[in-house]
Amino acid sequence: MARVCQVTGKKPITGNKVSHSNIKTKRRFLPNLQTKRYFLAEEDKWVVLKVSSEAIRTINKNGLMSVVKGLRAAGEKI
């Protein structure tokens, strides 16, 4: 599976690594992804999501069921 957050869609971006002598070489900035298990009480089952730390905060704020409904509406299989 790719390094993409299932909730926010964050993915790696590119930029420059800049040395002390100001030489620039390409590098990748990876999102802070975590594999988390959540218990979906409405369906009485566990779901595993690959989410960024921002998405974890979104789930805490809006609720898991709200986020899962949005994912299913977008066509994600959960």
Secondary structure, 3 states (H helix, E strand, C coil): CCCCCCCCCCCCEEEEEECCCCCEEEEEECCCEEEEEEEECCCCEEEEEEEEHHHHHHHHHHCHHHHHHHHHHCCCCC
